[in-house]
């Protein structure tokens, strides 16, 4: 999405050639393929770790840090290695997104008209909001110190990064649609009118 916004704002005349059907298929395949490979490696590796402290996880779904708390000492080094590789890939994506948005904001700030700047920012800020919400909560979930951990906090943070961004994603992107804004205003006005 960051690359799409970058090409649309910084290289609008080349948009059709840089982001044609083939490029979109390659980017989608790379994203899905890397996510599938990453999840398969973690799943296979997690099933091979011997659990010494029971098999009850203090979550409503199996999070890798929660599973590592249950395993025998020194038997989880492969999983920690996979986590390091995963974090490196995520960090690389994060750097790419940040660099894309730095270039986008530099280009937007050079737009002479206020309306043009507003339109460019309104296409970028929803994506940036969703990505920031996901990354900040995921970083907090995985990098918080163990002394700061509690079962209820772990569950809240897991819900924040796994449920909230996908749930608000369509809402944030659709709020740019004027018809949806008008329908939402009518809904709120009718609810207020019915209460009176």
C-alpha positions in Angstrom: 0.0 0.0 0.0 2.9 2.4 0.8 4.4 1.7 -2.6 1.1 2.3 -4.3 0.7 5.7 -2.5 4.4 6.5 -3.3 3.9 5.8 -7.1 0.5 7.6 -7.2 1.9 10.8 -5.6 5.6 10.9 -6.5 5.4 9.3 -10.0 1.8 9.8 -11.2 2.7 9.7 -14.9 4.4 6.3 -14.5 1.6 4.7 -12.3 0.2 2.5 -15.1 3.6 1.1 -16.0 5.0 0.7 -12.5 1.9 -0.8 -11.0 0.3 -2.8 -13.8 -1.5 -6.1 -13.3 1.8 -8.1 -13.3 3.4 -5.9 -10.6 0.3 -6.2 -8.4 0.2 -10.0 -8.8 3.9 -10.2 -8.0 3.6 -8.0 -4.8 0.5 -10.0 -3.6 2.2 -13.3 -4.3 5.3 -12.2 -2.4 3.3 -11.0 0.6 1.1 -14.1 0.7 4.0 -16.4 0.0 6.3 -14.9 2.7 3.5 -14.9 5.2 2.6 -18.5 4.5 6.3 -19.6 4.7 6.8 -17.7 7.9 3.7 -19.2 9.5 4.6 -22.7 8.4 8.1 -22.5 9.8 6.8 -21.2 13.1 4.1 -23.8 13.3 6.4 -26.7 12.5 9.0 -25.5 14.8 6.6 -24.8 17.7 5.2 -28.4 17.4 8.7 -29.7 17.8 9.5 -27.9 21.0 9.1 -30.1 24.1 6.7 -28.5 26.7 7.8 -29.0 30.3 5.5 -26.6 32.1 2.1 -28.0 31.0 0.1 -27.2 27.9 -2.3 -24.5 29.0 -1.7 -21.2 27.4 -2.9 -18.0 29.1 -4.4 -16.7 25.9 -7.5 -17.3 23.8 -5.2 -18.2 20.9 -1.6 -19.6 20.8 0.9 -16.8 20.8 4.5 -17.8 20.3 5.8 -15.9 23.4 3.1 -17.7 25.5 4.2 -21.1 24.1 7.9 -20.3 24.8 7.0 -19.7 28.5 5.9 -23.4 28.7 8.9 -25.0 27.0 12.0 -26.5 28.6 15.0 -24.3 29.0 17.4 -24.2 26.1 15.0 -26.1 23.8 13.5 -23.0 22.3 16.6 -21.5 20.6 15.4 -22.4 17.1 12.1 -20.6 17.7 13.9 -17.6 19.0 16.1 -17.7 15.9 12.9 -17.8 13.7 11.5 -14.8 15.7 14.7 -12.9 15.0 14.3 -13.6 11.3 10.7 -12.6 11.4 11.4 -9.4 13.3 14.1 -8.6 10.8 11.7 -9.0 7.9 9.1 -6.9 9.7 11.7 -4.2 10.4 12.7 -4.2 6.8 9.1 -3.7 5.8 8.7 -0.9 8.4 11.8 0.9 7.1 10.4 0.6 3.5 7.1 2.1 4.7 8.8 4.9 6.6 11.0 5.8 3.6 8.1 5.7 1.2 6.1 8.1 3.4 9.0 10.4 3.9 9.2 10.7 0.1 5.4 11.1 -0.1 5.3 13.9 2.5 8.2 15.7 0.8 6.3 15.6 -2.5 3.0 16.6 -0.9 4.5 19.6 0.9 5.8 20.9 -2.4 2.2 20.9 -3.9 1.3 24.6 -4.2 -2.5 24.3 -3.7 -4.1 23.7 -0.3 -6.7 21.5 -1.9 -4.1 19.3 -3.6 -2.2 18.8 -0.3 -5.4 17.9 1.5 -6.3 15.4 -1.1 -2.9 13.8 -1.1 -2.8 13.6 2.7 -6.3 12.2 2.9 -5.2 9.2 0.7 -2.2 8.5 2.8 -3.2 9.1 6.4 -5.7 6.2 6.7 -3.1 3.7 5.7 -0.6 5.2 8.0 -3.1 5.2 10.9 -3.8 1.4 10.4 -0.1 0.5 10.0 0.9 2.6 13.0 -1.8 1.0 15.2 -0.8 -2.5 14.2 3.0 -2.0 14.5 2.8 -0.2 17.8 0.6 -2.8 19.5 2.6 -5.7 18.0 5.9 -4.2 19.1 4.5 -3.7 22.6 3.2 -7.3 22.7 6.4 -8.9 21.6 9.1 -6.6 23.1 7.7 -5.7 26.5 9.8 -6.8 29.4 8.6 -10.0 31.2 8.4 -8.1 34.5 5.7 -5.9 32.9 3.6 -8.9 31.8 0.3 -10.0 33.2 -2.2 -12.4 31.7 -4.9 -9.8 31.4 -2.6 -7.3 29.8 -1.3 -9.9 27.4 -4.9 -10.7 26.3 -5.8 -7.0 25.8 -2.6 -6.3 23.8 -3.2 -9.5 21.7 -6.7 -8.3 20.9 -5.5 -4.8 20.1 -3.0 -6.0 17.4 -4.8 -9.0 16.0 -8.4 -7.9 16.0 -8.6 -4.1 16.1 -6.5 -3.1 13.0 -8.4 -5.5 10.6 -11.7 -4.5 12.1 -11.1 -0.7 11.7 -9.3 -1.0 8.4 -12.5 -0.9 6.3 -14.0 1.8 8.4 -10.9 4.0 8.1 -10.7 3.6 4.4 -14.4 4.0 3.7 -14.6 7.2 5.7 -13.1 8.9 2.6 -16.3 8.0 0.7 -18.7 11.0 0.9 -21.8 8.8 0.4 -20.8 6.8 3.5 -20.2 10.0 5.5 -23.7 11.2 4.5 -25.3 7.9 5.4 -23.5 7.9 8.8 -24.7 11.4 9.5 -28.3 10.4 8.6 -28.0 7.4 10.9 -26.7 9.4 13.8 -29.4 12.1 13.2 -32.2 9.6 13.1 -30.9 7.9 16.3 -30.7 11.3 18.1 -34.2 12.2 16.7 -35.7 8.9 18.0 -34.3 9.5 21.5 -36.0 12.9 21.7 
